[in-house]
Amino acid sequence: MTGESEQVVLTERRGHILIVTLNRPEARNACNAALAQGICAAMDRLDAEDDLFLGVITGAGGNFSAGADLKAAMRGERATTNRGGFGLFRRPPRKPLIAAVEGYAVGGGLELCLSCDLIIAARDAKMGLPEVRHNVVAIGGGLFRLPKRIPYHVAMELALTGGFRTADFFERWGLVNRLVESGQALEAAIKLGNELLANGPTALAASKEIMFQAFNWTDEIAWTSQMPIAERALKSEDRQEGLKAFAEKRKPVWKGR
């Protein structure tokens, strides 16, 4: 990670949770090359460290992300990595990732949410795909992920009008998991993360990955394709610990391996 990307993406451990903060508040956390590199490095760390079980991604300064940094793009910067745009669009982490949304999550900011597994949002957060307003196309996954998460015609209206909606609109259609008051999204996401930590971390990762891949599979293919992913959990130390803890009537002590 470069020095600049270290500054524009902050990471903090809270137990087994990695908190990733987009830190370009002066640009509403718009994504330039440094931000993409920093997000990618954080996702690589989340996947690599066994004792990190899940991640939370949020934005500094009261906004999640206003999307791509168009000024940086005009300078020729490419805000993409081996994980794709924004450092994760094409290949999110294999472990669960929760979005904690305040303020604007628009354009690539909404596509960042769509790359996460759970979304906590402040009621007054604004979300949408405004690309068509600038004769730009939302190629960060929004146009094919959004109609898989909410009804087709609702997604189409959002994509073709470029309009913004508040988070309660998206919660009503099932995209946002939980609504909170302004300023409380991060703590609510951490609270949800702590709820998940009661479960086996290798099973969490396997379950997330199978569901992430599910749209690419027919049922026939899924029966065999899920097994290599599931086996990492089924053959793990954590599975033995889970069974032993159940037999001994105690809470399991997870290791992430």
C-alpha positions as CSV (number, residue, x, y, z in Angstrom):
1,M,0.0,0.0,0.0
2,T,1.3,3.4,-0.9
3,G,1.7,6.2,1.6
4,E,-1.2,8.1,0.0
5,S,-3.5,5.1,0.1
6,E,-2.6,4.6,3.8
7,Q,-4.0,8.1,4.5
8,V,-7.1,7.8,2.4
9,V,-8.1,4.4,3.7
10,L,-7.9,3.8,7.5
11,T,-8.1,0.4,9.1
12,E,-8.9,-0.5,12.7
13,R,-9.3,-3.8,14.4
14,R,-12.1,-4.3,16.9
15,G,-11.6,-7.8,18.1
16,H,-12.2,-10.0,15.1
17,I,-13.7,-7.2,13.0
18,L,-11.7,-5.1,10.6
19,I,-13.2,-1.6,10.2
20,V,-12.2,0.1,6.9
21,T,-12.9,3.8,6.6
22,L,-12.8,5.7,3.3
23,N,-10.9,8.9,4.3
24,R,-11.3,11.5,1.6
25,P,-14.0,13.6,3.3
26,E,-13.1,16.7,1.3
27,A,-14.2,14.8,-1.8
28,R,-17.1,12.9,-0.2
29,N,-14.9,9.9,-0.3
30,A,-14.9,9.7,-4.1
31,C,-12.7,7.0,-5.4
32,N,-9.3,7.8,-7.0
33,A,-6.4,5.4,-7.6
34,A,-5.1,5.7,-4.1
35,L,-8.5,4.9,-2.5
36,A,-8.9,1.9,-4.7
37,Q,-5.5,0.6,-3.8
38,G,-6.1,1.1,-0.1
39,I,-9.5,-0.7,-0.2
40,C,-7.9,-3.6,-2.1
41,A,-5.1,-3.9,0.4
42,A,-7.6,-3.9,3.3
43,M,-9.7,-6.6,1.6
44,D,-6.5,-8.6,1.0
45,R,-5.7,-8.3,4.8
46,L,-9.2,-9.3,5.7
47,D,-9.0,-12.5,3.6
48,A,-5.4,-13.3,4.7
49,E,-5.6,-13.0,8.5
50,D,-7.3,-16.0,10.1
51,D,-8.3,-14.1,13.3
52,L,-10.2,-11.4,11.3
53,F,-13.7,-12.9,10.8
54,L,-15.5,-10.1,9.0
55,G,-15.2,-6.5,7.8
56,V,-17.2,-3.3,8.1
57,I,-16.7,-0.5,5.5
58,T,-17.7,3.1,6.1
59,G,-16.8,6.6,5.1
60,A,-15.4,9.6,7.0
61,G,-16.9,13.0,7.2
62,G,-20.6,12.1,7.1
63,N,-20.7,10.4,3.7
64,F,-20.2,6.9,2.5
65,S,-19.0,7.6,-1.1
66,A,-20.0,9.9,-3.9
67,G,-18.7,7.5,-6.4
68,A,-15.8,7.8,-8.8
69,D,-13.5,10.8,-8.6
70,L,-14.2,12.3,-12.1
71,K,-11.4,14.8,-11.8
72,A,-8.9,12.1,-11.1
73,A,-10.4,10.1,-14.0
74,M,-9.9,13.1,-16.3
75,R,-6.2,13.1,-15.3
76,G,-5.9,9.5,-16.4
77,E,-6.0,7.8,-13.0
78,R,-7.4,4.3,-13.0
79,A,-9.3,3.6,-9.8
80,T,-9.1,-0.2,-10.3
81,T,-7.0,-3.1,-9.0
82,N,-6.8,-6.9,-9.4
83,R,-10.1,-7.0,-7.4
84,G,-11.7,-4.6,-9.9
85,G,-13.0,-1.0,-9.5
86,F,-12.9,0.6,-6.1
87,G,-10.5,-2.2,-5.1
88,L,-13.3,-4.8,-4.7
89,F,-16.2,-4.6,-7.2
90,R,-15.2,-7.7,-9.2
91,R,-13.8,-9.8,-6.3
92,P,-15.1,-8.8,-2.8
93,P,-13.5,-10.5,0.2
94,R,-14.5,-14.1,0.8
95,K,-15.4,-13.1,4.4
96,P,-18.6,-11.2,5.2
97,L,-18.5,-7.4,4.6
98,I,-21.0,-5.0,6.1
99,A,-21.6,-1.5,4.7
100,A,-22.2,1.3,7.2
101,V,-23.8,4.1,5.2
102,E,-24.2,7.8,6.1
103,G,-24.8,10.7,3.7
104,Y,-24.3,9.9,0.0
105,A,-23.8,6.4,-1.4
106,V,-24.3,7.2,-5.1
107,G,-22.8,5.9,-8.3
108,G,-19.8,3.8,-7.4
109,G,-20.8,4.4,-3.8
110,L,-24.0,2.4,-4.3
111,E,-22.0,-0.2,-6.3
112,L,-19.7,-0.4,-3.3
113,C,-22.8,-1.2,-1.1
114,L,-23.8,-3.8,-3.7
115,S,-20.4,-5.5,-3.3
116,C,-21.1,-5.9,0.4
117,D,-23.2,-8.6,2.1
118,L,-25.2,-6.6,4.5
119,I,-26.1,-2.9,4.5
120,I,-26.8,-0.7,7.6
121,A,-27.9,2.8,6.6
122,A,-28.9,6.1,8.3
123,R,-32.5,6.9,7.4
124,D,-31.5,10.1,5.7
125,A,-28.7,8.6,3.6
126,K,-29.1,9.1,-0.1
127,M,-28.5,6.3,-2.6
128,G,-28.7,6.0,-6.4
129,L,-27.1,5.6,-9.7
130,P,-26.8,9.0,-11.3
131,E,-24.3,8.0,-14.1
132,V,-26.8,8.6,-17.0
133,R,-27.0,12.3,-16.0
134,H,-23.5,12.7,-17.3
135,N,-23.8,10.2,-20.2
136,V,-21.8,7.7,-18.2
137,V,-22.7,4.0,-17.7
138,A,-22.6,2.4,-14.2
139,I,-20.1,-0.4,-15.0
140,G,-19.1,-1.2,-11.4
141,G,-21.7,-3.9,-11.1
142,G,-24.7,-1.7,-10.3
143,L,-26.6,-2.5,-13.5
144,F,-26.6,-6.2,-13.1
145,R,-26.4,-6.6,-9.3
146,L,-29.2,-4.1,-8.5
147,P,-32.0,-5.9,-10.4
148,K,-31.0,-9.1,-8.7
149,R,-31.5,-7.5,-5.3
150,I,-34.7,-5.4,-5.9
151,P,-37.6,-5.7,-8.4
152,Y,-36.6,-5.2,-12.0
153,H,-38.8,-2.2,-12.7
154,V,-37.7,-0.4,-9.5
155,A,-34.1,-1.0,-10.5
156,M,-34.7,0.2,-14.0
157,E,-36.3,3.4,-12.9
158,L,-33.3,4.2,-10.7
159,A,-30.9,3.4,-13.5
160,L,-32.7,5.4,-16.2
161,T,-33.7,8.5,-14.2
162,G,-30.4,8.7,-12.3
163,G,-32.5,9.8,-9.3
164,F,-31.6,9.5,-5.6
165,R,-33.7,7.9,-2.9
166,T,-33.3,7.9,0.8
167,A,-32.3,4.7,2.6
168,D,-35.8,4.0,3.8
169,F,-36.9,3.5,0.2
170,F,-34.2,0.9,-0.3
171,E,-35.0,-0.7,3.1
172,R,-38.6,-1.1,1.9
173,W,-37.4,-3.0,-1.2
174,G,-35.1,-5.2,0.9
175,L,-31.7,-3.8,-0.2
176,V,-30.9,-2.2,3.2
177,N,-31.0,-4.6,6.1
178,R,-31.4,-2.1,9.0
179,L,-32.2,1.6,9.3
180,V,-30.7,3.7,12.1
181,E,-30.7,7.3,13.0
182,S,-28.2,9.7,11.5
183,G,-24.7,9.2,12.9
184,Q,-25.3,5.7,14.2
185,A,-24.6,3.5,11.1
186,L,-21.1,2.4,12.1
187,E,-21.9,1.4,15.6
188,A,-25.0,-0.4,14.4
189,A,-22.9,-2.3,11.8
190,I,-20.4,-3.3,14.5
191,K,-23.2,-4.5,16.7
192,L,-24.5,-6.6,13.8
193,G,-21.0,-7.9,13.2
194,N,-20.7,-8.9,16.8
195,E,-24.0,-10.9,16.5
196,L,-22.4,-12.7,13.6
197,L,-19.3,-13.5,15.6
198,A,-21.2,-15.9,17.7
199,N,-21.1,-18.2,14.7
200,G,-18.2,-20.2,13.3
201,P,-16.0,-17.9,11.2
202,T,-15.0,-20.5,8.6
203,A,-18.7,-21.4,8.1
204,L,-19.6,-17.7,7.8
205,A,-17.0,-17.3,5.1
206,A,-18.1,-20.4,3.3
207,S,-21.8,-19.5,3.5
208,K,-21.0,-16.0,2.2
209,E,-19.0,-17.3,-0.7
210,I,-21.6,-19.9,-1.8
211,M,-24.4,-17.3,-1.8
212,F,-22.1,-14.8,-3.7
213,Q,-21.5,-17.4,-6.4
214,A,-25.1,-18.7,-6.4
215,F,-26.3,-16.3,-9.2
216,N,-23.6,-17.8,-11.5
217,W,-24.8,-21.4,-11.0
218,T,-27.7,-23.5,-12.1
219,D,-29.0,-25.8,-9.3
220,E,-27.3,-28.8,-11.0
221,I,-23.9,-27.1,-11.0
222,A,-24.4,-25.7,-7.5
223,W,-24.5,-29.2,-5.9
224,T,-20.9,-29.9,-6.9
225,S,-19.5,-26.3,-7.0
226,Q,-20.5,-25.5,-3.4
227,M,-18.5,-28.5,-1.9
228,P,-14.9,-27.2,-2.4
229,I,-16.0,-24.0,-0.7
230,A,-17.9,-25.7,2.1
231,E,-15.0,-28.2,2.8
232,R,-12.8,-25.4,4.2
233,A,-15.3,-25.0,7.0
234,L,-16.3,-28.7,7.3
235,K,-12.6,-29.8,7.7
236,S,-11.5,-26.9,9.9
237,E,-10.4,-26.7,13.6
238,D,-13.4,-24.5,14.2
239,R,-15.9,-27.3,13.2
240,Q,-14.3,-29.6,15.8
241,E,-14.4,-26.8,18.3
242,G,-18.1,-26.2,17.6
243,L,-19.0,-29.8,18.1
244,K,-16.9,-30.1,21.2
245,A,-18.4,-26.9,22.7
246,F,-21.9,-28.2,22.0
247,A,-21.2,-31.4,23.8
248,E,-19.6,-29.6,26.7
249,K,-22.4,-27.0,26.9
250,R,-20.1,-24.0,26.6
251,K,-19.5,-21.2,24.2
252,P,-17.0,-22.1,21.4
253,V,-13.7,-20.3,21.1
254,W,-13.2,-19.7,17.4
255,K,-9.8,-19.4,15.6
256,G,-10.8,-18.8,12.0
257,R,-9.1,-21.9,10.8
